[in-house]
């Protein structure tokens, strides 16, 4: 299992096992951090929480994303050699396909060496980030005094410390030792959460506590990767399949030696020819001056010397191949890392420069609560859907079939038709489920935000901070997030390369529009304007996905009905009623029944009035109980209408859940 190029299924099984570890880590870490955040938020002011979470996260992401993400993506294409025979085969293949940079063989010390560059980049970016945050600090941030400067300095140091173990982390990734890596990260995260709570609760460090905890996290993470890397080498010293035989293979060399060098085959061949001619001349002279035994001994020595020279040339050539491929990938992914920074952290950048520290703290609290829905509920469904659509219809393109003039050429098989029918059914059911789930958050969640914040955080996040209003808008955002997740998963699963490239360009344009709109809406509506801008961004993506999905199934309707009509004509059984046998419209057929929509609307009106009467700053626990009881009754009414008017949907969705393991 130690290399990527051995038996394919073994690697797949190991990678799938790693995915389960990663998912379990995400769920566990989110539960842990959310639980401890509840206690931390109660102990600290909103403005301090905003600086200690949003700005620390933004600076740390700026450092780590720009210094290591391109290297991580590039190393994901690398693998270690198993033996010299396989290595020589890889070199020969590389000579035949020099332009192929998808995968390549690399040595462990090269991984460590190239990771030194990420440390170098991290130090430079840390200086840039520190002075950028100091130079752009608002008056409110400057009022925090030296604590703000110390927090920024500690964050930069934590980023550099985390980069120190990056090379060994990449080796664990290449070896596909996911469980070990996840264990290290889990321990580091647990200690970070505990240390943050203790420092905030029992010291007067305030925001500096977040910086100290981040350094503790980075130290445990880096030292854990280094320690377990050496432990693994020691434990597998006798394993012939393990690619790292000794600690010397981890000693770094200069990463620039082969990085920008090109492979000049003509010079290598010419040098080999000169050496062969010299060997022949020397061999002829030796035949004249020595007896047969001496000639035989000297020939053996020459063969050994020649073999050493060839091995050295092959090693140099291999290093050039690996470094050239690695450099090309790093340069390619570096621009991608910059785009990801703007796409993922754009809202935090806008908040830093436009909102107060209190509103930044409010946004952090709301995002911590809202992201739980996306991580726990939406993400597993989207991943399952993407895998299913990719396997069933991912390699089928209807556009080529529509452009063909020969009607009898390339008939659609029965298996493809069954896959299309199954995919359309699954897509329709999941879209309907996501739509109903999102409407539940809109009609019920918006009227229980104040109660939830009071139960979790107390009076710190009441109506005076605007937190309930921000969380209410986030519930609306959940609807857009749910629809975008499933529709975008389908687009990514079935779209061809040219369509994906076009969509990626659209995403950049949507992100620019989103940032511009968010700046305007924040000026008008404060922090809720950021959530509204997010809704608009998701709406633009949903609109594109809607037209893509509609066009996709329209093409298949046209192709399948045309083939069905031809089959009827061949059988002399023409029936006009069956000319449109196939009518796939997954989005149109997923709209809920009007009775369900009415029940949701009535539930919203009733719970809104209940919140106004029973859920305010003067309410008691008894009033809150009445408010929850009214909402529960409305929810039961809503579920009843769903079971009555969407019985088919309920049965198909339950069937889908029961057979999820087969769909996966």
Protein Blocks (a to p, Z undefined) as FASTA:
>chain_A
ZZmklcfklmmmmmmmmmmmmmmmmmmmmmmmmmmmmmmmmmpcfklmmmmmmmmmmmmm
mmmmmmmmmmmmmmmmgccdfblmlmmmmmmmmmmmmmlckbccddfklmmmmmmmmmmm
mmmmmmmmmmmmmmmpcfklmmnmmmlmmmmmmmmmmmmmmmmmmmmmmmmmmnopmklm
mmmmmmmmmmmmmmmmmmmmmmcnlmmmmmmmmmmmmmmmmmmmmmmmmmmmmmmmmpmk
lmbfbfklmpccdfklmmmcccdfklmmmmmmmmmmmmmmmmmmmmmmpcfklmmmmmmm
mmmmmmmmmmmmmmmmmmmmmmmmmmmmmmmmmmmmmmmmmmmmmmmmmmmmmmcfklmm
mmmmmmmmmmmmmmmmmmmmmmmmmmmmmmmmmmpcfklmmmpmblkgopadfklmmmmm
mmmmmmmmmmmmmmmmmmmmmmmmmmmmmmmmmmmnommlcfknommmmmmmmmmmmmmm
mmmmmmmmmmmmmpcfklmmmmmmmmmmmmmmmmmmmmmmmmmnommlmmmmmmmmmmmm
mmmmmmmmmmmmmmmmmmmmmmmmmmmmmnopacfklmmmpacdfklmmpccfklmmmmm
mmmmmmmmmmmmmmcfkbcfklmmmmmmmmmmmmmmmmmmmmmmmmmmmmmmmmmmmmmm
mmZZ
